[in-house]
């Protein structure tokens, strides 16, 4: 059970970091300098 919880936490962490990077990319491309 502990392993599943760790995997879930890691997936959550990577999901949020990837989402932040994706959103930042969208914002930077939609708003050209």
Secondary structure as UniProt FT lines:
FT   HELIX           2..30
//
